[in-house]
Amino acid sequence: MKSSMKDKVEGAYHEATGKLKEVAGKVIDNAELEVKGRNEQASGKVQEKIGEVKKVMGS
């Protein structure tokens, strides 16, 4: 698997797990878990963008 595709897949995975953590944190009223979920979503979005840039650059 190309590096760019790997970054995009891993980024999507982190976004999804982050969303689950955020929702779980809201449901069980755990602010720390909610924040961790938001942070993981953000890092997933960044990783996906890195994958897109690598694809454009040909890496």
N, C-alpha and C positions, 0 to 999 in steps of 0.2 A: 504494500500500500504506500502510495506517495506521501511524503511528509505533509503536504498541504491538505490532503484528504484526511489524514490521521488527525491533524489539528482541528479540522472542521467537525469530525465525528466526536472527538473528545470534548470539544467545546459544547456541542449539542447535548452530550451526556451530562456535563456539569450544569448546564442550564436546567435540564429536566430534574436532576437530583436536587438542585438548589431550590427550584419551585416547590418540590415535595417537602423539603425541610421548612421552607417559609410557611406553607400551608399548615404543616404539622405544628409548627410553633404557634401559629394563630389559634389552632383548635385546642391545644393543650395549655394555652396561655403561657408560653415559654418564650420570652423576648429574646433570649440569647440564641435559641435555635432559629428563630425567625430572622435575626440579623445574619447568622451564619448562612442561611439559605439565600438571602439577598446577595451576600458577598460571593457565594459560589456561582450564582447566576451571572453576576457581573464578570467574574473571571472566565466563565464559559463564553460569554459574548466576545470578550477580548481574544480568547484563543481561536474562536471561529474567524474573527477578522484577520488574525495572523495567518490562518490557513488560506483565506481569500487573497491576501497580499502575496503569499508564497506562490499561489497558483498563477497570479498575474505576472510575477517575476520569473516564473519558470522553474522554481525549486521543487 
